[in-house]
């Protein structure tokens, strides 16, 4: 990965052309059901492969896309590509969800609901196999709430990303059509039986009351996994299970997973 | 067995088993045996041996681990440990013989053991274990331990192979299942496709996925368009235009291909329709996975068939939709009302004719609840529907019902529409036949009028005979009263009245003739003048007739009888249009129609005679005016007008190559202009005003002759007999042709003249005349008739016969007889 400063003069210009130049691509990181060890789904992550810069870290270009507003069209592209890929897995016989990150700008876009419906129809992806992930902050906007409700009615599942325990107002969450909360990476890393366990357990308990599933991202090793299992977290994701794969690689991963787990996906 | 050796050999075996157990827990990634060799080294090297190597000549694997730093390679180790032995040769020998070999038992030198490695009862290489001189001698325990471990390694290698093979098999079956899944998904997807574009995109996506290809293409061509769907790994499938497809090196369809073919790294299969014609191509590209298998080729053909089938289905679907549209338009445009309802009469659907007839809005889903049958109609229909649903067959029925405030006569039929289980629907067809029925009445009326015309015509025939008698006797009378001027005046009055009566009967006779127009040259002015008396009579005393006839007009070509009838009809129309009295203007003029006025009248440029018939009557509104030439259209009501007058007028004028125009204003009167073309070469008119008698009685020469008079009407016969006898002829009377023949055969001298009526009871006059002319060539004949034309004498010897139309004056009869006789005399001379 190119570690050069992203702030050089042509970076913004290159980024602007990236979508038209077909330089973005998607990678897919597996998510594992911690109760059954089964395959729960994949999270879709965007990458930018530039001819001279190489693969650029999303942290370097996502904020710029958000600042320029281009995140809406790039997000639409990512959603569409992911839906087609998800439908392809579905056609192969796999049954798992594809989680796509959605920016708050995209959620506010007046065409967002139409876009999602059109893409679902065109790709023939079962809406129940699409999960939209977004930040808790995005929910403060009433337009966003309205849009999400309509999409949720269609059968699409909704997940709050980077969920930090202690912050949310659970009673507010109860009125929103949310299905999953995804614990913040840092919070999982700092999790230990002495201090964090009670906090995560609290989140799990509150989530259960609202019939939400809890997911932990950034699971790095076996001890974290054991701890999360103990805390009854539903789904895990992280390098302990699998790194993000490009589409050609993940097909192989899925095949092996199905083969050695003896479980259909 | 020493303790020390046991102390080393036992842990070696145990360690090997321990490593093996933990290795079994994790699945092997592939068939690489290196991890197994590694665990052998791990178990041996701590204290059992200083060099461990495995040689597998089949897979060319050579594994080597040594405790001495930097000397792991087999080559280096074998140099170090050989001690004069050719280790490579020794290994080859062990592998070939399948028997172990130990070398260099000299305690000061390194020594080793080479054991054969057997996998699945076949030699799979050799395991080499060596110790340096500091180690102890190989004991029996050591040898046993090596044997056990090498045997276990063989078993492990076998197990590894089996696991790898079973994994390959599993993966293959998983791929087949996945391909099957995708094929089914693909066929479902194309089934739902509504156009070619979505078929090629959907199928290209499926093809890419089925073949695990990096790219796939499905191209289809219809009669007028080409569709190329393109799918790429990790990308959204899209449509390609021609140039882009070329740029991407996408393979093109082959006209002659019936089997899959390869093209660079592409596998291609034809899309063939039911006639095995090429409709496109299915192609998949693999850059890294190498060749396509036979199964892939089969799958490609299958996808090609899927594409062809979906294209067929799409076209069939379009045909069905087109047919449905056509049917819907047909039903909607049909002049008959069609209504679909349930058995209770609740209306579900109707066509436009129904909207018009029943005063409903046009059909729409919203309008369904708003319409209901008019009560009268419904009452009549309920019985019909009930019968229909009982299985009874009903023919078309007619009933009267109030629709939209008017009584209408409706013709109805109905049919049950099967609706698969639920209550049946009924299609009711309604036709408003009120107008038809009225039309039929009018036609019937016209027929009656025609019949009356025929009756009038035959009455006129008999009447003519009577007038002939009156004229005859009044002429005889005029001679008897010669000198009595007062009586002579009365007799002249009788004669004048009889003449008028004769003109009237001629008009009567023309009614009801429908034969082809007999076109003759006619002087329009003369024809009008000839009918002036009748016209004045028709118009009656309340109306004035104004004549504006040009002195001379060129002759026109027209059916003279029909022309007169037309003038009479139009004059009668004018009279009827002027119930309070008015003026009828009859005018004729010659008109040179220039080119620029041709369009308005739709006539060729040239010379025309224009005849104008104008009244000052009530006029016509636009609707009446536009329909006045329609057959059977009349404003006079039943029993007054036939509605045929203007129709036949137009037909007559058209037959002459002219037009008739109508100009009318309500309350101001109506003007008809009749444009008749004049023939290019002027010739003498064939029809002329009745000519006055050409031969004066004073000039008459007396001729002695014998005349045979044949007339079935006794009165006429008696008159003619008296007239001819008074003029000095010998007259023989016969009442029929048969009678005449008998008289003729009894005659001893030649007959001079035959005077005969055309219409006789059995044998007709002309036949009699022809018979007699055969018996006596040169016999002259005078034919009389009130109805027949001069054609009656066409079959006789030319120049030997004259036709005399009834009624005629006695003097005319005598004149014609003398003329014929003198002609005969001249011919004889």
Interface residues (C-beta under 8 A of the other chain):
Chain A: X25 X26 X80 X81 X84 X85 X88 X90 X91 X92 X93 X123 X124 X246 X247 X248 X251 X255 X258 X259 X260
Chain B: X27 X167 X170 X171 X174 X175 X177 X178 X181 X182 X185 X186 X189 X205 X206 X209 X212 X214 X233 X234 X235 X236 X237
